[in-house]
Amino acid sequence: MRRTSSISVSGVQVSGWSSITLRMVLVPTPPPLRTMATITSRKVSMPTRSPCSITTSEPMSRSAMVSTASRRVWSGATVYRVLPLTRRMSLTFIGFSSWLQGNIAHNPGPKKTVGDRMPGPSDPGFDTLALHAGAAPDPATGARAVPIHLSTSFVFDSSEHAAALFNMERSGHVYSRISNPTNAVLEERVAALEGGIGAIATASGQAALHLAIATLAGAGDHVVASSALYGGSHNLLHYTLARFGIQTSFVRPGDIDGWRAAIRPQTRLLFGETLGNPGLDVLDIPTLAALAHEHDLPLLVDSTLSTPWLLRPFEHGADLVYHSATKFLSGHGTVVGGVLADGGAFDWERAHARSGRFAELAAPYAGFHDMVFAEESTVGAFLLRARREGLRDFGACMSPHTAWLILQGIETLPLRMARHVENTRRVVEFLAAHPMVARVGYPELPGHPSHALARRLLPRGCGSVFSFDLKGSRAQGRAFIEALKIFSHLANVGDCRSLVIHPASTTHFRMDDAALAQAGITQGTIRLSIGLEDPDDLQEDLARALKAAQKAADGGRAAAAGPAPGATR
């Protein structure tokens, strides 16, 4: 590795040296690699003891705490990780070998959320993060909008630079299947909104779920999952992963004793949705997180329907969070994508030492020269392996153009979510009072099983996707859906347009009757995703459709009764 200018090290032996050339990398807002454009030298002195205070001699000088962070680093070089006393900037001192590629960029050392590191306000609000996190004017052109880096790969400075990137001695983009500058902005923005340490963009929400499980589990392992899941997630767990030796036990989301009883020595994680699809069972994240941690297990949460605007699972103890960014994050029904974020709080090494689990992260990995991911990045081990193995080998990466479109959606997420919730409350009130409706499954209603939990975890609202049961048979449901004019009949949620579907015959049709019952779905269940239209127009559309359903019911009863006395056939 090319040396920069000299930095003296007093009284510290670094790989047998008493004085060594180090590089100081300024990382104003990790993880996007482009923010590492300033690589500069500073002259510093380090006292013998560690941790210790140091001050740079440059105008940007600041005090920081230094702690030796290396246990095994390429070429035996010692790495000093600097913990800033001020916010919004991380400094890392690196010896002969750079810190592992992606560690600085995607997995910072001491747990520090992405939002904490954003330049500008000391504590940026959600709306500000939705617009600015991860982004800065393009250094080459000054463009304020995020550029779309439609490049499969990136030019090396030299043969030495290429070798260092492939040997993971330096940070940088090599191939867009693993990382891309546009995707990196999206990853940081979602991590900032969730309060996490980093994230990985994937080809879909399903790809994000698969990546999370495949990083932690293999043949012979086990997952405990909520029974109230999106049908595709249920199929992945129940059928597809079972073919590869990963078994799943499904438990009703509110049955805490059932969750506890389902945990086995082979269990690798607990998994549920913040708001179960489509019945909106609220996941008791604090209780399940405590249960998971009691057994040295992480809690994985699908937060698609709530979004970080309504609920931030990391604040309640969850360890991993993912989104189908196809839905509310994008918000316009134009792209398919997913994002998997890490809260950085789960101690993989401790869990491995206590239970023997997670050798994938806490034991040598032959695929990277016996690297131990938990040693390379104590808090970012999961993301490091998920990116360097799962994203590389399974290849479910996101297109930079898709990332850019999702970023456009996130910029208006706070405004859209407020209107989504407002419109939904109007529609729920209308349906709950209608004689053709047997049940409305929205947690803000006092009769919903999750009402008390929703008031505690979701004070802003319970989103805009919910289900209700029509009185009558599937025929009434068909008449209802086909009479709608504004609602679009399609398989998606979280669009700015209002949507409708019959889950039992579409999104959940592969589930048997028992699984449907566990998920709270009947043949009369209708799922709505409320959009941003005028609420009066939505109510009028629903009233017309309910009238059609009533007419179908009346016609069915008349047909069953047969012709009136004296009538001709």
Secondary structure by P-SEA (a helix, b strand, c coil): cccccbbbbcccccccccbbbbbbbbbccccccccccccbbbbbbbcccccbbbbbccccbbbbbbcccccccccbbbbbbbbbccccbbbbbbcccccccccccccccccccccccccccccccaaaaaccccccccccccccccccccccbbbbccaaaaaaaaacccccccccccccaaaaaaaaaaaaaaccccccccccaaaaaaaaaaacccccbbbbbbccccaaaaaaaccccccccbbbbbccccaaaaaaaaccccccbbbbbccccccccccaaaaaaaaaaaacbbbbbbcccccccccccccccccbbbbccccccccccccccbbbbbcccccaaaaaaccccccccccccccccccccccccccaaaaaaaaacccccccbbbbaaaaaaaaaaaaaaaaaaaaaaaaaaaaaaaaaaccccccccccccccccaaaaaaacccccccccccccccccaaaaaaaaaacccccccccccccbbbbbbccccccccccaaaaaaacccccbbbbbcccccaaaaaaaaaaaaaaaaaaaaaaaaaaacccccccc
